[in-house]
Amino acid sequence: MRAVSRLSLRAARPAAASAARAATALPSLAPRFACPAFVSPAPAPARRAFTTTPVACRTAGPRVVGYDEVKRLSEQPTDATLLVDVREPDEVALGSIPSAVNLPLSRLKDALDARFNPGEFQKEFAFPKPASGQDIVFFCRSGKRSATACEWAADKGFNKVRNYEGSWLDWSAREKQGEDD
């Protein structure tokens, strides 16, 4: 009996209301003439063009550093700015920028998490855990992993992160060139 009453109620609804409901629920399937009140859905928001440079490294000030600034940081290290090599330890063993510390990209996300104990950080990486407001310059072999590190650190609340785009390849080439002169 109950099923019959539902059917009778459905039959009593005006056809225009049901057509309007269908048009708004499934706009791609609804005929355009079904209801004069039909409004096409708003266009999808435009997507930004693909880029490998993370947002944190593209916005608000100098987020990319070059050889000259990294050279100055390596010759006059300070506690205010941390130069971080995100390559794996076996890569670092082949050479690194003087005064840089190693925090492999494979451990970076966990290590920079607020819940990661600073004492454990110090034991594992042999330098104090950076503060969220500390200036950090990341580098790797070519600049891609350091760009990722820049993005991940920004996601963890580190707002003063920068990327040495040329990274180790640029550094070693320029240092070799300086020796040849």
Salt bridges, closest charged atoms under 4 A:
GLU69 OE2 - ARG72 NH2 3.69
GLU69 OE2 - ARG162 NH1 2.76
GLU75 OE2 - LYS71 NZ 3.52
ASP85 OD2 - ARG87 NH2 2.75
GLU91 OE1 - ARG145 NH1 2.86
ASP110 OD2 - ARG107 NH1 3.61
ASP113 OD1 - ARG115 NE 3.09
ASP113 OD2 - LYS156 NZ 2.96
GLU120 OE2 - LYS123 NZ 3.72
GLU124 OE2 - ARG107 NE 2.73
ASP135 OD2 - ARG162 NH2 2.70
ASP170 OD1 - ARG174 NE 2.87
GLU175 OE2 - LYS71 NZ 2.96
